[in-house]
Amino acid sequence: MREGWLSIRNQGEAKAEIIVDGFIGDSWDDNSCTYSTGFRNALESIPEGTAVTIGLNSPGGAIDDGLAIFNAIKDRGGVTVRVDGYALSIASLILQAGAVRIVPDSALVMEHDPWSGAVGNSRDMRKNAEVLDKHRDVIADVMAGRSRRRREDVLRAMEE
C-alpha cells in the first residue's frame, strides 16, 4: 500500500516494512507529509507478532507529530528503525524509538534545538520560548537515555 508519504510492504506473515519518506507533520512546501494519526493507523494495521521495520528518510518537521510517532513505535515494542537517507531534526528522535536502530555509513542523522515562528506581543514571545525550552528538554532527555550520552553533551550537540 502506498499513500504519498507511506508505504507498507508485507513480506510474508512474519515481516512488514513501513517506509516514512518526507516531512513529519505539516510542511509549507510539501503535501506528502507523515502525520502521527496516519502513521499510528498504519502501524496498528500490522498484526501483533509480525516483525516491523521502519525505513526512515526525513528532513524532520513538527515536534507534536514526531513525539506521537516516537511513542507509537515505543508502545509497539520490538520495532527496527533504519535510516534510509536522512533522519534530521525530529526524525532523529523517531530513530531513537527503535529497539534496533540501523544507521548505514551513507545515512545522515542530525539533532538540533527546536525552533518555531511566533506572532504576538512580548508575553506571547516569552510563552513561545518557554514551550521551545520544554520541547528541547524532552528531546534531550530521550536522546540522552537512548544514546547513553550525558544530557549535557546532548544539549551541547543540539545547540551547536
N, C-alpha and C positions, 0 to 999 in steps of 0.2 A: 504494500500500500504506500502511495506517495501523495503527500499533501503539502506541496511547496517546501516547507522547512523540514519536513519529517518524512522519513521512510522507514517502514518496518519490514524486516525480512525474517520470515520463519525459516529456519534452517533445520527442518525436521521438528519433531516434538520436543527435543531436548535443548535446542538453542534458538535464540531470537536476537536480532540486532535492531537497534533504533539509531538512526543517523540524524543528528542535530546539526544543521548546516545553515549558518546565518545569525542574525541578531537575536538576542534574548529579550523578549518584550517588545514594546513599540520602538520603531525607528522612523525618523523623519524622511529617510530616503530609500527605504526598502520595505516592501509589504509582505515579504516571505519570512516573517519572524516566528520564533518559537515562544509560545505563551505557556505559562505554567499549567493552565487548565487542559489544553490540548496535549501537552506532554504527559501529564498525570493520566489522562484517559488512555493514551497510547500505552503507557507502562502497565496500567491496570488491565488492558486487553490481553496481555501475555499471561498465560496460565501460570499459577504458582508451580514451582518445581522446574520451570524452564530456565536455563541459564541465559542471562541477559547481558549483552554488551552494548554500551552506548558509544557510538562513534561521534566525536565532538570536533567541530570545525567552526569556531565562532569568534568574532571580534568583541564579544561581550554585549552589554546592553543594560537593561533595567534590573536594579537590585531586587525589587519585590518578586519578579518572576524568577530570577536566579536563585534566590533563597528558597522559594517554593519548590523549584526543580531539585535543588540540592536535598531538601528534606524528603521529597518523594523517593529519590534514589536511596537515601539512607534508610527510609522506612521499609523499602522493598528488601534491602539487605542482599549481600552476595553479588552485587552488580559489578561488572567490569566496565571501567570508563577508559576509553582510548582516545588520545588526541590524534586526529587525522590530519591536522594542519595547524590551526590556531586554537588556543584556549586563553584568550585575552580577557582582562578585566573580570567581570562577574563569571565568565566561563571558566576562569582559573579556579574559582570556588566550586563550581559544579564538578570539576575534575576531582576535587578532594572528597566528594561523596562516594567514590568508588571503593569497594572492598579491595579491588585490584585496580591499580592505576598504571596505564601504559603510556609512556611519552617517548616516541621514537626520537632519535638524534635529529631528524629532519623536521620535527614539530617545534612550535614556539609556545611558551607559557609566559604570561605577563600579569603581574598583580600591581595595583596602584590604589592610592587613596580614592574613595568615591568622590564624585563631583556632580554638580547639578546646576541648573539655572533657576533663578527665582525672580519674582516680581512682587513688589510691595514696599512697605515702609521699613524703617530700621528695625522694628520689632520682628517683622516677617523675616528679615535677613538673619537676625540672631537665631530665630527658631530654625531656619533652614540650616544654619551652621551647626546647631545642636543635633539636628537629625542626621546630618552628614557624619558628625563625630560618633553617634550611636551606631550607624552603619559601619563605619571604619572599625569600631571596636568589635562588633560581631564578626566581621570578616577576619580581622586579625586573630581573634580567639580560635576560630575554626582552622585557619591556616596554620597557626602555631601547633594546635593539637594534632592535626593530621600530618604535618610535615616534620614534627618533632624538633622544630626550631624554637628558639626562645621568642616570646611575644615581642620583646623589644627589637629583635632582629627582623621580625616580620614587619613591624611598624616602620622601621627604618627603610626596608626594601620598598614598602608601599609608598612612602614619602618620596623616595628617590625616583 
